[in-house]
Amino acid sequence: MTYKLLSKEQHMSGISNTVDKAKTEWADYAFRVKELGDGEVFISLEPRYEPLPGLGDGFLSLALRNGTTMEQAKELAQQLSAIVSQVGHTRFQS
């Protein structure tokens, strides 16, 4: 199967991918640093308003490489927050 990806602007303007029947939903997310009990850090994507409908009750997170420090994780989360406007979820319907 070949997928034709559309830009965010095309999706948001209502143009759909009729060949592949792709549907993309967008939502605003905050990037927050979290720490597990063993000291491992990760970045949690927390919805600012409504979560992506396609995720149900689930959530998104970014696993960071072993050895990533809290400081590095915080810096990355700040960089992502500064340049990522929204997070998208694309589903391909048959």
C-alpha angles and dihedrals in degrees: 000000000000120000124207109204119208127207120258089251092055092050094045093048090059099256107142131201098244094177094061099017092231120174122193124192122193132204139171114256134181120219111228129180116232132183128214122218091262092056095258112142129212137169118248120204106218121188113245092204121348121002123235106283093221092063096063110194092340129103139210128243138170118231111216125209118269111272095032107145127224088247092053091048092050091049091050092048090051091050092049092048090051097053109023111084099180142353119234135205118199123197125190111214121203 
